[in-house]
Amino acid sequence: MSGTQPEKRIILHLDMDAFYASVEQLDSPELKGQPVVVGGHRSRGVVCACSYEARTFGIHSAMPMSRALRLCPQAIVQPVRMARYQEISRQVFDIFGRYTDLVEPLSVDEAFLDVTASRRLFGEGWDIAEKIRRDVRDELGLPISAGIAPNKFLAKLASEQAKPDGVFQVPERVDDFLLSLPLKRLWGVGPVLLKSLQKMGLRTVADLRHMDRADMERCFGQAGERLIQLAHGEDERPVEPQRSLKSIGHEDTFDQDIFERETMHVALLDLVERVAARLRKHGLIGTTLTLKVKYADFSTVTRSRSVADGICHARDMLHLAKQLLEKTEAGKKPVRLLGVSLANLMDADSGQGLLFDEDRRNQLKGLEQAMDHVRERYGEKGLCRATLVGHRRRSLTRE
């Protein structure tokens, strides 16, 4: 008895084009066609995103803003408006949900969709991709690119090929698309690994295809085996709609270096308040808190501490963050950036909390939920601790 062939998967990778900058151009039509840069302070901040008009000057994300403005003095710098981007993101993902329940978010502006079972209702992969792009364009006024392939790896490569504002489907003969690509296009191939591969005379996927799997494993361990799989276009990972968060964190870059511990404590309070709000939103707690400190000379240190029971309240995290700050040179050396993140996340019902008894934790939970309600209705500025009044205007890049 012959076996039934499994249905060929149809995976889409959908990616908003220059998302932050496109939203700024949408909200301010006079910016259309202009080199728009979204990010921090003109002299000390970094580029978070930029329009395609700005990219023609060589500007890219994570570039120091000062350098971006040297490349393009006429660039229009806009501040990061994360609440607005998240609002648009929710609308985009609502559109994705019309076509499949199998949506795996990667960030606020991109996702994988498994539309294999959606074809009976909406047509083939190309048809579905175009319908989604039409909905996003007609309802939100924003461009989005789509890649179509039988797996996530190839779909991501395809969406990169489609940009800006296009669609690309990997052909049936995958090698016609894959073999000529440079190795830097492969997942996991950063500058260090790329340099090692180039020393071996490898430049393209076709070069890598000829390498022996055992030799690659000996040279690069599991990464070598994974590279060979990608060189053959292999990727069996499913689209995971409930892809779990690995950590939740925020960081601030300041318009002026800070020296005083008291000022740092206020900054930490602001950070942990925001982390705690996101934990409550997702119903999570965590057991490992990490403090990040970037000094004025751009050197960076991190300090972490794990606790037996999960924590989620801002006061708990602030207590630990202050202890970790004591283990750095902050105060002796001027500080440019502070960040706080919580990892090893789990459902809030799984832990017992730290430092406070049950009654005290319930009081904190009720207070924080009330604060969330006010902020949800009136915005982030609708309510904050008196200690933080004025502080949030002084920090530049918030993530």
Secondary structure, DSSP 8 states (H G I E B T S, - for coil): ----------EEEEEETTHHHHHHHHH-GGGTTS-EEEES-TTT-BEEEE-HHHHTTT--TTSBHHHHHHH-TT-EEE---HHHHHHHHHHHHHHHHTT-S-EEEEETTEEEEE-GGGHHHH-SHHHHHHHHHHHHHHHH---EEEEEESSHHHHHHHHHHH-SS-EEE--SSHHHHHTTSBGGGSTT--HHHHHHHHHTT--BHHHHHTS-HHHHHHHHTHHHHHHHHHHTT-------TT---SEEEEEEEEEEEE--HHHHHHHHHHHHHHHHHHHHHHTEEEEEEEEEEEETTS-EEEEEEEEEEEE--HHHHHHHHHHHHTTS-BTTB-EEEEEEEEEEEEEGGG---SSS-HHHHHHHHHHHHHHHHHHHHH-GGG---GGGTTHHHHEEEE-
